[in-house]
Amino acid sequence: MSGHTFKGFVRPDGSAGIRNHIAVIPTVSCAAGVAANIARAVPPAVPLLHGHGCGRALEITMHQQVLAGLGRNPNVAAALVVGLGCETVQASSVAAEIAKTGKPCEFLVIQEQGGSRKTTEKGIEIVMRFQKHAQALQRSECPVSRIVMGLECGGSDAFSGITANPAVGLVSDWLVECGGTVVLTETTEMIGTEHILSRRAASPEVAARVEHIISQARRRTHDILGPLASCVIAPGNMDGGLSSIREKSLGCIVKGGGTPVTQVADYGQEPSSKGLVIMDGPGYDMESLAGLAAAGCQLIIFTTGRGTPAGFPLVPVIKVASTGRLYKLMEDDMDIDAGGVLDGGSLEDVARDLKALAVEVMNGEPTKAERNNQDGILCLAVMTPAF
Amino acid sequence: MKHDILLINLQDNVGVALVDIPRGGKARISSGERVEAVDEIPYSHKMALEDIRAGEPVRKYGEEIGRALSDIPRGGWVHTHNLHTGEQ
């Protein structure tokens, strides 16, 4: 098992990228136009456009870490940070965090450069230099233990929890056995399973953190939705044969497989442990994907029942369709059909296909989302309104 | 061969119906065995794969999803009417 390898780009900090992107990261949405212009001029560069970076209090540290985390992601060969100047998330701080990985990273501040055109010109120069650096890098043999794999489910249906998610769970168990890291998130979808996940925690501290984040999610759901909170399960799910929120949530967390929970990380925080890590994060797919990418996931497995084309700019996202019907309906967007389980196939069959594809994607094979350029605006998690 | 009931985890004592199973129907379980439905099991609902006595755990995904409120025979329908989940 542990003999599995892939061909990756080894970064100066020892991490291994499965892609070799140049990231152009605006610290604040006011700098997004310049970041987009720079990236447009040097096509392989990826602009990470988002709507944040200022006007908030609680989220500022988190957003700064998330933006730095995106630049630190092993799939990034080099990063240019573009700041405006007066925003709360400062370009120099984000760039300093990224530079700690040892990869090339520079920053530009629009108000200091003398406006958008001058900044764009300077930015293009820098990115062209980065491009030469990136082109000189070669893939080399890496153990799969260096992979951090994020898990996501979105647009679930009655089959997600019995076909796609348990099959992904088998692949998660495989990666953990190989010494890799799996990140399970979407805390809202863990409600009702706190006693199960905490029992699987590797230490009493991790168990306490698991219970804490899930009870917080439960409270938040009630605060936001009030009496509607129960609609998360009833009545549609009940008609679908699910008897409780716990049973529904079990169908979500099964993606993580059955190994011990080694750590609970914050949204966008890089895990310091190997094995199965829980990242506290929202259930909203797009915010969840950004958190997983910022946490350093080089690969994301995304199960879906209703179907979604969403991908992420830096990270290949493999879509697992819960039924053959969805797979056929959205074949341009779906990578794996887990529906065989409903037609006499086994979960192990689907897991084998998924594992094989995951290794191909690690070696450079593009996912459907990558082929379709599914890399729009980044959504970062927020807790409070902007001021 | 195509099965009617999916057993997700070998530890489970319930399986999920992939088709509507009439009472008396001999359901093919993904583990290979056949179990006669003693109730009508609606599509995507749970069927007991062994006798579960009142108070005993009902297991799906290898985990306890609740306790039986009454004796549930092998082949019986398992849902909110006979499963105590401890949730409101």
Interface residues (C-beta under 8 A of the other chain):
Chain A: A158 F159 I162 P166 G192 T193 I196 S230 M238 G240 G241 S243 S244 I245 R246 E247 L250 G251 V254 G258 V341 L342 D343 G344 S346 L347
Chain B: M1 K2 H3 L6 I8 N9 V16 A17 L18 S30 P42 Y43 S44 H45 K46 K60 Y61 G62 E63 I65 G66 V78 H79 T80 L83 T85 E87 Q88
